[in-house]
Amino acid sequence: EVDFMESGGGSVQAGGSLKLSCTSSEFSFDDSEMGWYRQAPGNECEMVSWISRSGDNTDYSDSVKGRATISRDNAKNTLYLQMNSLKPEDTAMYYCAARGRRTSGWVWRDRLAYDYWGQGTQVTVSS
C-alpha cells in the first residue's frame, strides 16, 4: 500500500471549478506515469486523465476533454487535476493513480494498468 492523499474535492454548483491534488510522503511520483480516475455509485470506474512522467504528454477522456487540465510538480511530488465548467455528471469520487511498471503495450484508459491509487476525494456538483 502507498499513502496517496487526494484533496481539493467538495460541493459546487454546476459551472464551478475545483482543483484536485494528490501527494505522497512515501512514493516518489517522478518515476511514474500517473492519472486520475473517478467512480460514481453504480457506475464503472472511468479513467479521466493521464500524464507522462515528465509531464510533457497528457490525455483526457471525452467526458472531461476541454474542461480538465492534468499537471504535475515532481519537485513537490504532487499531481493535480483542474476541473472547470463542472457538470452534475462529474459527481464522483476521484482517485489519483500511479503506474509502477515499465512494460509497454498498455492503455492509459485501463485502470488496471495502474498499480497504486489513493483513498479518493469526493466531488459533488449540483444543478
Secondary structure by P-SEA (a helix, b strand, c coil): ccccccccbbbbcccbbbbbbbbbccccccccccbbbbbccccccccccccccccccccccccccccbbbbbcccccbbbbbbcccccccccbbbbbbbccccccccccccccccccccbbbbbbcc
